[in-house]
Amino acid sequence: MRSLVLLDAPSNLGLRPPAPGTVPGVYKLAGALRDQGLLARLGAREGGVVVPPRYDRGDWKEGDGVFHADALAAYTVTLADRIERHLRAGEFPVVLGGDCSIQLGASLAMRRLGRYGLAAIDGSADFRHPGNEDVNGPVGAAGGEELALATGRGQAALADLEGRSPYLRDEDVRLFGVRDGDADLAELRAAGIRVATVGEIRERGAGPAARTALDGLRPPAAAGFWVHLDADVLDPSVMPAVDSPDPGGLLPDELAELLGVLVNSPRCVGVNVTIYDPDLDPDGRAGALLADLVAGAFR
Ligand SMILES: NC(=[NH2+])NCCC[C@H](N)C(=O)O
């Protein structure tokens, strides 16, 4: 029997201000999903909150690299300490963000334990790094860069914490739900990162696509894998409450099937949920859907 622990990582340090003088509302994701009864619905133990530093970009300007780099580095180590403790205890962390930069905490924690993979269910690869700025624009927001950083691309202050770069090997990463025609696809595939786009998932079926992708994410290669879920993998018609809504996303039934196969694999060691922003969801409908999908994934 798996023992789930619900842990909040309400950091918004990896996103740009949604409007001048405001901060990203993703830090409220954890509270909103908990208010949907997630702790009880998961039958999870209370894991508490890893409290993030203040959102303050100071005098950062375009060209200065990743903003909040020092705060993100410190937070990643603290979050990794917490996640590592649960993994070592044989518990299964369900980590509520926050923006996608919290994936770095999970990846660093796993790297301390050995070789693990990542199944990222995300509308975009979050693969911006200094080598592809011609395609993706300048680095800055870590929430659009965490896969690049975790695979050892980009500034060492984030990509090489504890001298452990890369936290994830390219060959141990699986991406699901990147939009067809995404500008990063060619580079991802050239790097050996396996991607199932929305169109490919639809063609093959979400279950078969997920099962095939799990090949190779088991011993003797990787010991197991983490699931990173960005709410923006869903189509904006059902999940408009994200910072970068992008049409052509997965529908709830497709995500349910995908998530079900991945999190119920005995090799899955934990999951994080990111990007849903309650400020953009006045009637709470998108949050209720997300809670249903997360709670419903565990059999
Ligand atoms: N949903 C996200 N991952 N948002 C973070 C990044 C958003 C934006 N596309 C960027 O790369 O700057």
The ligand as a Gaussian input file, in Angstrom:
#p B3LYP/6-31G(d) Opt

LIG

1 1
 N        3.105000      27.539000     -17.639000
 C        4.354000      27.823000     -17.578000
 N        5.270000      26.908000     -17.541000
 N        4.705000      29.081000     -17.541000
 C        6.055000      29.523000     -17.431000
 C        6.595000      30.116000     -18.641000
 C        5.652000      30.830000     -19.501000
 C        6.199000      31.493000     -20.696000
 N        5.805000      30.746000     -21.882000
 C        7.682000      31.603000     -20.632000
 O        8.346000      30.691000     -21.095000
 O        8.205000      32.584000     -20.130000

